[in-house]
Amino acid sequence: KVEHYVNNIMSNKKANHVSVYYRDLNNGPWFGINEDEGFTPSSLLKLPLLISALKENEEVDNVFINQTVQFEKKEFIGNQYFKPEIELEPSKTYTVSELLKRSIIYSDNESAILLYKILGDTKLIETYVNLGLISPQSVSNFNMNVKEYSSFFRVLYNSSYIGKESSEFALELLSESKFENGIRSGVPKDIIVSHKFGEQINKDSVLQLHDCGIVYATKKPYILCVMTRGDNFNELADIIKNISKIIYNGVVSEN
């Protein structure tokens, strides 16, 4: 059903490209559609930043998350179609914990930039290397595919890279995401979804919209990652929503 829908969308030119990755978290079966296609991850990279920060926090006896820093001025240069509901205030001091929450829940770029400055490259590169991934710092034109990106959610679900408490903290933040136009809108409201979205406007005006996360379907949680390219953010969001709905209905019907 998903493959038929994706093929129909692309043949009707509603999207230039759609990639899908699904994995059952109970016993591991998965499927992918165009899963090797590379995309610009953009705000999706706030998730490995979160994981790296929590790893650092574990290694310094939980003091890193309480470290404070003052926000001076905006540094993000670019456009956001799905803008954060709240923004950092100049000359105000924030804890690392607060910056993590804002970067994940609201996908605030200024919070992520400040976090990156505090954390530095070393811990972030270490996370990618330990998970068997190429880091953004090591290549000039960085791309990720749906299967690669999903590994971040697998290590959180299994608490296999950071501890259980840190993993649960991360998944809780991801479940509070204010982006409700993609995966979240394709499942019932009472189902928890821990997810992260990303958007990108390329120089050639091609848009990219992605949404990846864990859907806690009753008795059968699963990872879903959808990455898209097209020319209309709202249409791309609807495509992700519809794929999410097809998969959720399929999972529920198997229970």
C-alpha positions in Angstrom: 0.0 0.0 0.0 2.8 2.4 0.9 4.7 1.6 -2.3 1.6 2.1 -4.4 0.9 5.5 -2.7 4.5 6.7 -3.2 4.6 5.6 -6.8 1.3 7.4 -7.4 2.5 10.6 -5.7 5.7 10.7 -7.8 4.0 9.8 -11.1 1.5 12.7 -10.5 4.4 15.1 -9.8 3.2 15.9 -6.2 6.7 15.2 -5.1 10.1 14.9 -6.8 11.2 12.1 -4.5 9.9 10.2 -1.4 11.8 7.8 0.7 10.3 5.6 3.5 11.8 3.4 6.2 9.8 1.4 8.7 11.0 -0.9 11.4 9.0 -3.0 13.9 10.7 -2.4 17.3 9.4 -5.6 18.9 11.2 -8.1 16.7 13.0 -6.1 14.0 11.4 -6.7 10.6 11.7 -3.6 8.3 11.0 -2.4 4.8 12.3 0.5 2.9 11.2 2.4 -0.3 14.0 4.4 -2.0 15.8 4.0 1.3 19.3 4.7 -0.1 18.4 8.2 -1.5 20.4 10.9 0.2 18.7 14.1 1.6 19.8 17.2 3.3 18.9 16.5 7.0 18.8 20.1 8.2 17.0 20.3 11.5 17.0 16.5 11.8 20.6 17.1 13.0 19.3 18.5 16.3 18.7 14.9 17.4 22.4 13.7 17.3 23.2 17.1 18.9 20.8 16.2 21.7 22.3 12.7 22.1 25.8 14.0 22.1 25.0 16.6 24.8 23.4 13.9 27.0 26.4 11.7 26.5 28.7 14.5 27.6 26.4 15.1 30.6 26.7 11.4 31.7 30.5 11.6 31.5 30.8 14.7 33.7 28.4 13.5 36.5 25.3 15.3 35.2 26.7 18.8 35.6 26.8 19.7 31.8 23.0 19.9 31.5 22.9 22.6 34.2 25.7 24.7 32.6 24.5 28.2 31.7 25.2 30.5 28.8 24.1 33.9 27.7 22.4 34.4 24.4 23.8 37.5 22.7 22.2 37.9 19.3 20.6 35.9 16.4 23.1 34.0 14.2 20.8 31.8 12.1 20.8 33.0 8.5 18.0 31.5 6.4 14.3 31.0 6.2 12.1 28.7 8.2 8.6 27.8 6.8 7.6 26.1 10.1 8.8 28.7 12.5 9.4 28.1 16.3 6.6 29.3 18.5 9.1 30.9 21.0 12.6 32.3 20.5 15.6 33.0 22.7 15.7 36.5 24.1 19.0 38.6 23.7 21.1 39.1 26.9 19.1 36.4 28.7 20.9 33.4 30.3 19.8 29.8 29.6 20.8 26.4 30.9 21.9 23.6 28.5 18.7 21.8 29.5 16.6 24.7 28.4 18.5 24.9 25.1 18.0 21.2 24.5 14.2 21.5 25.1 13.9 24.5 22.8 15.9 23.0 20.0 13.9 19.7 20.0 10.4 20.8 21.0 10.3 24.0 19.0 13.1 23.2 16.5 14.7 26.5 17.4 17.9 27.1 15.4 19.4 29.7 17.7 19.2 27.2 20.6 20.9 24.6 18.5 23.7 27.0 17.4 24.4 27.9 21.0 24.4 24.3 22.0 26.8 23.4 19.3 29.2 26.2 20.4 29.2 24.9 24.0 29.5 21.2 23.1 32.1 21.5 20.2 32.9 19.1 17.4 34.6 16.3 19.3 31.7 14.8 21.2 29.4 15.2 18.2 31.8 13.5 15.8 32.3 10.7 18.4 28.5 10.0 18.3 28.4 9.6 14.5 31.6 7.4 14.5 30.3 5.2 17.3 27.0 4.6 15.5 28.9 3.8 12.3 27.8 7.0 10.5 29.7 9.6 8.5 29.7 12.9 10.4 28.7 16.3 8.8 32.1 17.7 9.7 33.9 15.1 7.5 32.3 15.8 4.1 31.6 19.0 2.2 28.1 18.0 0.9 26.5 16.1 3.8 23.5 13.9 3.1 21.7 11.1 5.1 19.1 8.6 4.0 16.1 7.3 6.0 17.7 4.1 7.1 20.8 5.8 8.4 18.9 8.5 10.3 16.6 5.9 11.9 19.6 4.5 13.8 19.4 7.5 16.2 15.9 6.4 17.3 17.0 2.8 17.6 19.8 3.6 20.1 17.4 5.8 22.1 14.7 3.1 22.2 17.2 0.4 23.3 19.3 2.8 25.5 22.3 1.4 23.8 24.4 4.5 23.4 23.3 6.7 26.3 21.8 5.4 29.5 18.2 4.6 30.2 17.5 7.9 32.1 19.1 10.0 29.3 17.3 8.1 26.6 14.0 8.5 28.3 14.6 12.2 28.7 15.4 12.5 25.0 12.3 10.5 23.9 10.2 12.6 26.2 11.4 15.8 24.6 10.8 14.4 21.2 7.3 13.4 22.1 6.6 17.1 22.9 7.5 18.3 19.5 5.2 21.1 18.3 5.4 19.9 14.7 2.1 18.2 14.1 1.8 18.3 10.3 3.6 15.0 9.4 3.8 11.6 11.2 1.9 13.0 14.3 -1.2 13.9 12.2 -1.4 10.4 10.7 -2.1 8.6 14.0 -4.7 9.0 16.7 -4.1 11.8 19.2 -3.8 9.4 22.1 -0.8 7.6 20.6 2.6 8.9 21.7 4.9 9.9 18.9 8.6 10.8 19.6 9.8 12.5 16.5 11.9 15.2 14.8 11.3 17.0 11.6 13.5 18.9 9.2 13.0 21.4 6.4 15.3 22.7 3.7 15.0 25.2 0.8 17.7 24.4 -1.8 19.3 27.0 -4.0 17.4 25.6 -7.0 14.1 26.3 -5.0 13.5 22.6 -4.5 12.0 22.0 -1.0 12.8 19.2 1.4 10.6 18.1 4.3 11.4 15.2 6.5 9.8 13.6 9.6 11.2 10.7 11.5 10.5 9.1 14.9 9.0 6.3 17.0 5.2 5.7 17.0 4.2 4.0 20.2 1.3 1.9 18.7 -0.3 -0.2 21.3 1.8 -3.4 21.8 3.7 -2.7 18.6 5.9 0.4 18.6 7.7 1.1 15.4 10.2 3.6 13.7 9.0 5.5 10.7 11.2 7.9 8.7 9.9 9.7 5.7 12.1 12.1 3.6 10.7 14.1 0.7 11.5 16.6 -2.0 9.1 18.8 -3.9 7.9 22.3 -4.4 5.2 22.8 -1.7 5.8 22.3 2.0 2.1 21.7 2.8 1.8 19.1 0.1 4.9 17.4 1.4 3.6 17.4 4.9 0.3 15.8 3.7 2.3 13.1 1.9 4.1 12.3 5.2 0.8 12.3 7.0 -0.8 9.9 4.5 2.1 7.5 4.7 2.0 7.6 8.5 -1.7 6.9 8.4 -1.3 3.9 6.0 1.4 2.4 8.1 -0.4 2.9 11.4 -3.6 1.4 10.1 -1.6 -1.6 8.8 0.1 -2.1 12.1 -3.1 -1.9 14.1 -4.9 -4.3 11.8 -2.2 -6.9 12.5 -2.7 -6.8 16.3 
